[in-house]
Amino acid sequence: MAASYWKKALGEIETHRRAPASTFNQAHLTRLKRGNKRWAEKTLGEWLRTSPETRKEYRNPSEIPLRRTYTPEDISYFDYSSDEGFPGEYPYVRGVYPTMYRGRLWTMRMFSGFGTPEDTNKRLHYLLEHGETGLSIAFDMPTLYGYDPDHPRAEGEVGRCGVSVGSLKDMEIILEGIPLDKVSTSMTINAPASVLTAMYVGVAERHGVKAKDLRGTVQADILKEYIAQKEWAFPPEAHLRIIRDMMVYCTKEMPQWNYISISGYHIREAGSSAVQELAFTLADGFAYVDLGIEAGLNVDNFAPRLSFFWNCGMDFFEEVAKFRAARRIWARVLKEKYKAKDPRSLLLRTHAQNSGVSLTWQQPLNNIVRTTIEALATVLGGTQSLHTNSYDEAWALPSEKAATVALRTQQVIAEETGVTDVIDPLAGSYYLEWLTDEMEQRAFEYFDKIEQAGGLLEAIKTGFIQREIAETAYRYQQEMEKGERVVVGVNKYHVEEKMPIDTLKINHEAQRLQVDRINKVRQTRDNGKVQRSLEELRKIFEDPKANAMYPMIRAVKAYATLGEIMDVGRKVFGDYKEPPIL
């Protein structure tokens, strides 16, 4: 693949946006230009003399300058057939499926997971009974880092920000009574994603469900950990090797399983703009495509199982434009750069979650409004799966009441608003189409910068991407402190209030219960079998050409603990420290 692809593609985009009129009649555009000049000088000019605007310049959160109004003149180059297309057809701007929500609603997921496996199992059943259509499991910090609940670093964190999982036994309890052959499950786990995937396979087989019939997603996107969330266990090269093993295993053994959810969510939560989220997330996605091809896989054999996890913030049109631009970029690059032939490889399938950083602990009921606006933008952006935040999440993990309101928010949008009746109903808006194109171009500019930095991995290891995000976060914080960006209830319309809501309280017994359980697992398992399986895994880890998923599954089934399995990797691969950013 030519190293100059990004620069060449960027040049084509810039040339296209300067092209003569296509969809619009040239004579009409000429009249419009005269009319626009007349309006600006007469109607607008007279109005501004007595009613000036509140700001000298308007920019959206991605620092894109915004005009007062948009007309066909701003998208005079627009060619409907090539730029937009029809729903379910290349370049998929209007949606990845021909009927979108008229055929099937998006999957409704709620972030679930806290305390002990029993606590989480109860919440999963509750949400399924109330209309949730897909599971989403969150894990606590020790699990996210790959430590057992009795590890010294787990002290005080067991079950606090998600469910504690130390062995296959915990996963068996979490999924007790869940029809794994009928429901899809999303697991928010990264560094130990391969181990949790192995556990899911182990539970399914005990339920009599074959791996090939499992549906769901494991996040597994380790690149965004180095960029944003900072939860890794090994150096990036080692993690990428394990992801490669997952890709090969799942392509062969779990054809319905999305073995990686490429995540922009955490990049955005770290302080990036929407444009940066768009560019860096897709750059991660292209890196995983490269990884699969380097592993000897045909792009059309694995690309259809790549999925994406996006954030959705409060700037309504920016978010809708981001989703539409992402689909076009992915389709274009997979077709042109990677020569994908299967239409399914070109589909950017989306799971989205409302912005966590947009939630405020001040006046928390306002968060219901924020979540509704963000959820509506996500739906109008064409998502396939959606997680709505609960109004109390700035305070604690969601309470049952707050989770129900968040789920009902999706159901009201789906059932009462009529926005699902027409596919991509905002298409044709002069502003939205211009903004979609603008965000696409700015993303390609970032792709070119990443290439000039030596490629994505080098851009991460040198801190280029992290610095870009840090600078954006700093600028946004300054704007908030100066009152240039308003957050209702925080820097404007503030009121003094005591503890305004009841929140979920995590049972402090969770750590004791989990430590007791993992000790019992160690006492009752066949420890000789465990040691043999861990030794087999060590040898496979030391062989860069071998696939670690098969011995990992055998270790999990022998009830080796999460920490024991991850410690094998720590001894083989070592640790990693990121460069200073500022």
N, C-alpha and C positions, 0 to 999 in steps of 0.2 A: 504494500500500500504506500502510495506516494506521501512523503513527509510534508509536502506542500498542500495537502488536501484542504486544510482549514483555511489557509490564505486564499486558495483558489475559490473555495465555496463562498468565503466572505466577499470576494470581489464580485462574484456572480450576484449575490444578494444586493450589494450596493448598486451595481449596474441596473438590476431589475427595478429597483426603487426609483431610479432616475429615468426609466423608460417612458416612451410616449403612452398616451391613453390607450387602454385596452377595453375594459368593460364599459367605460364611460365615453360618450360621444364627445369628440374634440370641440365641436362648435358649442355644445352645452357648457363644456369646461371653460371656454373663452368667455362666455356670457357670465358664468359663475364668478370668474376672476374679477371681472368689472364690477359685478354686484357686490362682491366681498369688499372691494376697495371703497365703493360708495358707502356701504354699511359702516365700515370702520371710520370713515371721515365724517359722516353726517350723523347717523343714528347713535352709534357708539360714542363718537367724540362729544356730542352735545350732552349725552347722559353722564359721561365721566366728569364733566366740568362741575356738576352739582352732586354727583354720587360716586366718588372715587372708590376703587376696589380696596379691599382690606390689606392686600399684600402687593408688593412691587413685582414679585415673581412667584409663580406657582410651579412646584415640582412634586412628583409623587415620591414615595419612600425610596425608590430606586434611583433617585436624583435625575429622573427624566423630565426635562422642561415640558410644561403643558400649555398649549394654546387655549384661548378662550373658548373656541368652538372648532369643530371639525366638519369638513364638507367633502364632497367627492374630489375636490382639488387635492386634498391631502393623501388620497390613495388613487390618484389618477392612473398609476401604473397597474392597478389591481386587475388581475385576470382570474375570474371565478374558477375556471376549469383547472388551472395549474396551481393557483395560490390556495384555493379552498377546497374544491371538490365537493362530492356528495358524502353524506354520512356512510361510514363503512367502506369508503373507497380512499385510495391514496390521494392526498397526503394525510388524510384522517383528521384534519383540523376540526371538522364538524362532529367527530365522534368515531369510536372504533367499531361500533356495530350499526348496521343499517337502520334498525328501529329504535336504538337506545332504550329509553325508559318506557316507551310504549310496549316493548316486548318483555322487558324485565327490569325491575327497579335495581338500584345499586344494593350491594350487600351492606347491611347495617351492623356495625360492630361497635362495641363499647369496651373501653380499656378496663380489663378485669384482672384482678390478681392482688391479693394482700394476705398477710398473716400466714396461716398454715395452709396446706393443701386442702384440708376440709373446709376452711373458710372460703377459699376460691371456688371449690366445687359447688358450694351452695349458691354463690353469686352467679356462676355460669348457668346453673339450672334456672335461677330466678329470671335472668335476662332472656333466656330462650323461651320461657313461659310467657314473657311480656312482649314478644315479637322480634327479638334480635334474630338476625338471619345468618350470622357468622360469629365465631368466637375470636376474642383477642386477649391473649394472656401476657401479663406483665410480670416481670421477675424482680426480686429484691437485689440490692447491690452485691451481696456476696455471690449470688448466682450469676449476675452479669459479669463479674470478674473471674468466675470459675473457682470459688472457694466454698468449702463445706461449711455448714452452719456452726460447727464447733471450732473453726479456725479462729485464731486470735483477732484477725482483721475483720471478722464477721460480728464481733461483739457490739451489741446495740443496734445492729442494722438488719437483723433477721426478720423478714416479713414486713419491714417498714414501708418500702416504696414498691412493693410487689410481692409475689408469692415466693416462698423459700423452696428450692428444689435441690436436694443433695444426692438423690439416687433415683433409680427407676421406680422405687416404691412410692416416692412422692408424686411422680407423674401418674402412676396408676390411680392414686387417690384423687388427684385433680380431675381426671377424665372419667371417673367412675359414673356409669349411667349415661355418658355422652355417646350418641350414635356416630362414631367416627366414619362410618361408611356413608353418612348422609350430610354431615355438617363440615364446613371448612374451618380451619383453625389458623389464626395468625399468631406467631410467637415473636415478641419483641426481645430478641437475644442476638448478640453479635459475636464476641470473642469465643464463647462456648457453643455457638450455633450448631456446629456439627454434633456435639454431644446431645443437645436437646432434640435434634432431629433423630438421632439414634434412639433416644428414649421414646419419642413418639412412635417410631416404628415398632419398638419393643412392646409398648402398650397395645398398639393395634393388633399385633400378632396374637397377643393374649386374648383379645376380643374376637379373634377369628377373621380379622380384616387384613387383606394382603396389602403390602406396601404400594403396589401398582394402583390400588383403588383409593389411596389417601389423597385428599384435597386440602390445600392450605398453603401457607407461606411462612418461611422463617426469615427473619430480617437479614442476618449474616453479613451485612454490608460493613466490612471492617475499614474500608478506606475513609468513610465518613467519621469513624471513631478517631482516627488520627487528625482529621480536619476539625472536628467539632466536639464530640461527646467524651473522648478521652478514656474510653473503657476498652483497653486492649490487654492481652496477656503476653504476646510474643512480638518480635519484630515484624514489620509489615510483610516482608518476603515470606515468612513462615505462615502467617495467616492466609496470604494469597494462595500458597500451595494447598492449604487445607480446603479453601473455597474451591480451588480447582478440583480437588478430590470429590467434593460434594457435587459439583457440576456434572462430573463424569458419572458418579454413582446414581444421582437422581435422573439423569438423562436415560440411563439404562433401566433402573429399577423403580423409579417413582415418576412416571411420565406426566401425572397430573399435579405434581407438587412444585410450587414456586420456590426454588432452593435459595433464592436471594431476592430480597426486597430492597432495591437501591434507594437509599433514604436521603431525601433533601430536608426532611422534617427537622433533624437535629442541626443541620447546617444553618437553617433559618433561626432556630431557637438560640444558636450561639451568637446571633446578631447580624447575619447576612441580610442583604436586600433580596427582593424577589428575583431580580436578574441574576444575582450571584447564586442563589439557590438553584435556579434554572440551569445555569452554566456548569456549576461544580457538580451537581447531581448527574447531569447527563454525561459529563466527563468521566465520572466514576463508572457510569453504565458502559461507556465505550471501553474503558479499561477492562471491565469484566468480559466484554466481547473478545477483546484481544487475548485475555487469559484462556477462554474456551478454545479459541482457534489454536493457540500455542499448545494446548493439551491434545490437539489432534481431532477435535470435534468439528463437524460441519456446522456452520453458523445456523443453518435452518433446522438443525437437530436440537439446538439448545436455546436459541434466542427467544422462541415463543414462550419459554417459562421464566424469562426475566420480567419482573414487575417493579413498579415504582411506588414510593411512599412520599407524598408531598405534604408540605405545610400549607395552610390557608390563613392568611392574615386579614386585616381589616380594610385594606384598600381594595374595594370591591372589583372595579374593572381591571386593576392590575393583576389580581388573582385569576380572573376569568381568562385574561389574555395569556397569562403564564401557562395555564393548562393547555390552551389551544396551540401556543407556540411549541410547547414541549412535544406534542404529538407530531407536528410537522417536522421538527428537527430530527427526532428519532427515526421517523419513516425515511426521511431524505438520506440520512447518514448510513442507515442499515442498507438501503438500496444502492446508493452510489459508492460509498467507501468500502462496505463489506460485501457487496454483491449478493445480498440475500435475495432468494427467489420466492420463498414461501411467504404469502401475504401476512401470515400470522407473525412472522419475524418482525414485521414493520409496525405492529400494533404496540403502542405504548399504553399498557394497562395500568390504571391508577388506583391506588388507595390513598386517601387523604385524611388528614386530621386537622381540626381547628387549632389555631395557634395557642400554645400554652402561655407564651410570654405576653399575649394580649389580655390574658385574664388578670384581674386585680383582686388583691385581698381587701382593698377598700370597696365598700358598697358592692359586695359580691353578687347580689342579684342582678346587677347590670351585666354580669357575664352571660346571663341567659340571652340577652339581646345580642351581645357580641357573637355568641355561638350561632345564633340563628342567622345573622348576616353572613358569617363566614361559611356556614353550611350551605346557604343559598348560592353563594358564589361558587362553591365547590360543585354543586349539582349543575349549575349553569355552565360550569367549565367542563363538564362531561366525565365525572369520576365513575369508577366501577365499584368502589367500596368507600365507606365513609365512617369515621369515628368522630362523634361530637363530644366535646369536653363537657364536664359537669361544672356547675357554677361554683362549686366549693373547692376546686382543684388548686387554687392559689393558697389554700389553707392546709389541705390534706388530701389523701386519696379519696375518691368519690364515695359519698354515702349512698345507701340504697335509694333514698328519695331523690338525690341529685342526679344519680345515674338514670333513674326513670324519666326525669324531666328531659335530660339530654337525648335519650332514645325517642321520647315523644316529639322532640323538636324535629328529628328526621321524619318521623311518621306524618306530622302535620304538613311538612313541605311536600312529602310524597303524595299524600292523599287529599289535601285540601286546597293547594295553591294553584293548581293547573299548570305549573311550570314543566311538568313531565309530559304534557300532551303534545308538545311540538319539539322537534329535535333542534338543538342549538338555537334557541329563539333569539339570541342577541346577535346572531350573524348578520352582517350587513351594516351594523352600526359603524359610521365613519370613524369614530373615536376608537372603538374596540378593534377594528381591523387595522388601523394605523398602529395602535399600541401593540398588537400581536406581532406585527412586522418589526417594530422597533425593538421589542424584547428579543426576538429571534436574532436580529443583527448584532445586538450587544452580547448575546450569548456566544455567537461565532467569534466576536472580537476576543472574548475570554479564552475560547478554545485555541486561538492563535497564540495568545500570551502563554498559555500552559505549554504549548509545544515549544515555544522559544525558551521556556524555563527548563527544558529538558524532558518534558513529558510529565504525566500526572504524578507518578510516584516521586520523582525528583522535586516537583513543585510542592509536594507535601513535606518531604524530608528537609527542604531548605526553608520552609515556613512561608512560601509565597502566598498560598491560598489562605492560610491562617491569618496572615497580616492583612490581607484584603478584607476579611470578615471583621477583624478587630477594629480596623479603621472605620468601617461602616457602623459598627456598634457604638463606637465612641462618638461619632458624629450625631447619631440618632439620640444618644443620651444627652448630649449638649443641647440639641434642639428641644428636647423635653424640658430640660432644666430652665431654658430661656423662655419657655412657653410658646415656642414656634410650632411645636406639634402637641396637640391637646390629647390627653387621656382623661376622659371624664371620670371625676371622682378622685383623681390623683393630683394633677396639676391645675385642675379647674373644676369648679362645683364641688369642692372638698367640704366634707362635714365631719365633725368629731363623732366617733362612734365606738362603743364598746364591742366585745365579741359579738358580731352581728348574726352568726348562724351556728347551728350545731354541726359538728364535724365527726367524721369517722374516727373512732379510737381503736388503735391496733392493740390487741390483747398482748400484754407484756409476757404472757406465758408462752407466746409463739416460739421464742428462742429455746426455752427449756424443752418444749415438746419436740421441736425439730432436732435438738441435740440428742434427746433420748431415742428418737426414732432412728437416727443415723447410726447410733451406737448399737441398737438392736439389729439393724441390717448387717453391720460388720460382724456381729456375734453369730448370726444365724446363717449366713451365706457360706459357700464353699470357698474358703480363703485361698486354697491352693489353686483353684480354677481362676480366681481373680488375679493372683500374681502371674499366672501363666499368660492370661489375656493382656495384662499390662506390659509384660515383657515382649509379647508379640507386637503390641502397639509401638513400643519403643523402637524395635528393629525397623518397623515400617516407616516411622517418622525419620529415621536415619537414612532411609533410601528415598531420595527425591523423586524417583520414578514410580514408586509404589503408591497404592491408593489406601489411605488411612481409614476410610469409612467402614470397610468390612471388619477389620479387627476392633474398631471403636464400637460397632454394634454388638460384637461378641462380648466386649468388656462390659458394656451397659447391661446386657442380658444376664451376665454373671453377678450383677449388682456391685460392680466397681462404682465408687462414688464419683461425683462430678469433680471434686477436688483431686482425687487420685489420678483421674484421667488427665486433667489439665496440668498436674504437676509433672507428668511424664513429658509433656510438651515443654514445660518451663525448663526442665533439665536438659532437653535436647536442643531447644532453640534459643534459650536465654531470654533476656528482657530487652526493652527498648525505651529510650528517653528521647523526647522530642526536642527540637532546637528551641532556643529562646526566641520569642516572637517579637517583643517590643524592647 
